[in-house]
Structure formats: C-alpha cells, structure tokens
Amino acid sequence: MVVGGGEIWDLEIARQLEDQGANITFFTGEPLFSSPQFRYENEPFSVEVVSTPHLQEHALAAPIGIWGLLGDIDRQIFTNLTRRRLSDDFDIIHVNSQPQFLQVAKSFDTPMTIKMSGPPH
C-alpha cells in the first residue's frame, strides 16, 4: 500500500473501528517484482496481501495513452485476485479508489462502499 491522504483516512477509520470492537481486514496490493512499500506489523487489524505486477509504477513513465491502460490493467488484476478472496462473511466491504469493484459489487450480498480520492488517472 502506498500511503497518501486517502490511505491515511482508511487506516485511521480502521483503527477507530477496531477500538470499538470491529474486526478489520485490509486487502492491499504488493508488487510481484520489487519490495513492498508499507509494512503492517504494528497494526491491530489483519492484512491480506494481493501480489500484482504493480504496473502503476511504470504507468507514470509511459507515453500518453499507454499509462492509463497500464494502470487499468493492474487495477483489474487486483480486482480479480481480491474478488476470489472476498466472501459474504464480511459485514461491509469498503474500497479505496478502485472503481472497477463496482463491477463485482452485485455478486455479493455484503454492502460495499467506494471512496474515490483524486482523479482516476
């Protein structure tokens, strides 16, 4: 997880919910081919790591027209891999800046919220 303003909000709300007795599980992407950018050992919640090619790192250096495509491909891979791990055992699913999860929201009976932070590309 690259930690910026949107992620700080998610981490803080998770800490507050944990303090009130909720069980929180984060599903976060981690690069297949490089070191993770964030560690989770000191957090009170569980973290499920989803390894992806992490094409978003390379997208910013790609020519216009390709950078958005690389980011979209990586987000879709993350969505597909995470969807396989989700179940209706969760009380709520909250998604940060991953609009492609709207495609899978209807396949669960669990309520889903999506918070968008900044532009998609």
Rosetta blueprint (number, residue, H / E / L):
1 M L
2 V L
3 V L
4 G L
5 G H
6 G H
7 E H
8 I H
9 W H
10 D H
11 L H
12 E H
13 I H
14 A H
15 R H
16 Q H
17 L H
18 E H
19 D H
20 Q L
21 G L
22 A L
23 N L
24 I L
25 T E
26 F E
27 F E
28 T E
29 G E
30 E E
31 P E
32 L L
33 F L
34 S L
35 S L
36 P L
37 Q L
38 F L
39 R L
40 Y L
41 E L
42 N L
43 E L
44 P L
45 F L
46 S E
47 V E
48 E E
49 V E
50 V E
51 S E
52 T E
53 P L
54 H L
55 L L
56 Q H
57 E H
58 H H
59 A H
60 L L
61 A L
62 A L
63 P L
64 I L
65 G L
66 I L
67 W H
68 G H
69 L H
70 L H
71 G H
72 D H
73 I H
74 D H
75 R H
76 Q H
77 I H
78 F H
79 T H
80 N H
81 L H
82 T H
83 R H
84 R H
85 R H
86 L L
87 S L
88 D L
89 D L
90 F L
91 D L
92 I L
93 I E
94 H E
95 V E
96 N E
97 S L
98 Q L
99 P H
100 Q H
101 F H
102 L H
103 Q H
104 V H
105 A H
106 K L
107 S L
108 F L
109 D L
110 T L
111 P L
112 M E
113 T E
114 I E
115 K E
116 M L
117 S L
118 G L
119 P L
120 P L
121 H L
